[in-house]
């Protein structure tokens, strides 16, 4: 699904030819044309291939430990790959030295590209470059009862325009509806979307930036043609714009909303169909002046 999403973005959004896109992604041009001709975005299904066990496979863990230990030795005391190859042969390895040298080279390349310390990215963005998304939990009195609301915050990183959407849960349907509302209100889709590692988007968090992206979430990004980016673990500052938006709206809009009584969820400020801008003043359901837009009924409001 990830390759399909990248293909759609390259061809449909960036205007790259099918031939060039297939070359970049390492797939057949016929395969790329077939995927793009499908009326709907469907995940390609292939039979599972069983990886054949190589002659070096039983000794890979041992060789990796030797290479790791060698890194902490003085250069004069380090063993070469040839010495390790001879040691493996003494342990019963019957292959040639080629796989040993190749494994050592790949292992050292992986170590060179691994993260060695904390890095910081300046939060500066071009117009139309990125939006940031986050959930927050708020409370309001709806229908005479104190209800827990899951509020989706979608905020443009450059202009700081944002859209709030309130729901009763954070299920996939609510996530997709929040994006559909935000893109309709903001009038378009940016090139990138920045998220934390929420369960509806990431099935498994790997090392560094490696993510196993949820298939339904991947289908949504392929439909809207934007690149999803996920923050590192416990690194909320990487999407600090929307994090601050959560705190500001909680102290402003939602504090005032919690002091009022609402007939239904559709009358709360989280069901707006317009982008909210600081200083805006609109009519609320009670007829008084407030700092949020009046709600227009939208699909998904209860």
Secondary structure, DSSP 8 states (H G I E B T S, - for coil): -HHHHHHHIIIIIS---HHHHHHHHT--HHHHHHHHHSSS--------------TTGGGHHHHHHHHHHHHTS-GGG---HHHHHHHHHHTT--S-SHHHHHHHHHHHHHHHTS--S---------TTSEEEEEEEEEEEEETTEEEEEEEEEEEETTT--EEEEEES---HHHHHHHHHHHHHHHTS--SEEEE---TTTEEEE-STT-EEE-HHHHHHHHHHT-EEEE--TT-GGGGHHHHHHHHHHHHTHHHHHHTSEESSGGGSTTB-SS-B-TT--EE-TTSSEESS------TT--
